[in-house]
Amino acid sequence: MSDDKAFGLPKVYACVNSDEKIRDRSSSGGVFFLLACYVLENGGFVFGAGFDDNFNVVHKCVSNVDDLYDIMTSKYVQSSVKDAYSRVYELLKEEKKVLFTGTPCQILGLNSYLSIKDGGKMRDDPNLLMMEIMCFGVPSPMVWRRYLDDLSKGRRIKNVSFRKKINGSGVKNLLIDFGDEQYISNYKDDKYYKAFSDALSLRKSCYECDAKKSKRPSDIILGDFWGIESINTKLDCEKGVSAVVVKTAKGLNAFENISDHLIYEEYGLGDVLKQNIYYKKSVPYNSGRSHFFEYYK
């Protein structure tokens, strides 16, 4: 902890990937891809949320760049971590580098799991980089499954993107590809997005998030830098800008190793919090949630 203070942490950056092709394929500014490549190029492994064969959201372990695209975009569903924590532990025992990305509660879960293994030695392992996503809350997997089944009507789904960038714009668009036809809807019009943004479909724990109340064990926190266009920025904001909160010396080392591939500016945490209001606090409970779930069941 004293080392972190010596480096003037936390540090806050607004970033975009200098590679426009990667930025186009990313949900926001394309920072995750660079951090993941940094770990993979050093013989490491990357854990993040991807789709299984039925487009349920699950945590996956990736060991090569070609498989990164499945886990590099936003998934607005609670992911199943399955055996991810135990796999992280085994890889750390083999002295492999690991990047684990997840929601605040998943990062807290991994930290707790490692805290009870080997007397807690693995929790501070120099090979482990924990990256937390800025989280509004996570919708129930049951709601996502029902939504997909209703929309597909038995058709085979080939691809899903929650943050498809269309015509060079970073506006949120939900895309579901059936091969011969595509469903594309702006987040303001799609019913799944509406239920999510109105906090109707979230897990009960999201309204009283213990992880946001606790001391965050993550090395880096990554999200959208909402509202940056209203600040005196020179960054191109059209396709989205990433907010990167570097909390530890380990996180700073990783950021510095990818910084040559970024266009970035330094800000204060208050600049991020202006429109990321649920960075530190839980989303308010929507009184219509009970009725919503009764309808869905």
Summary of the structure (lengths in Angstrom):
residues: 297
radius of gyration: 18.8
end to end distance: 47.3
largest distance: 57.5
contacts: 916
relative contact order: 0.19
helix: 38%
strand: 22%
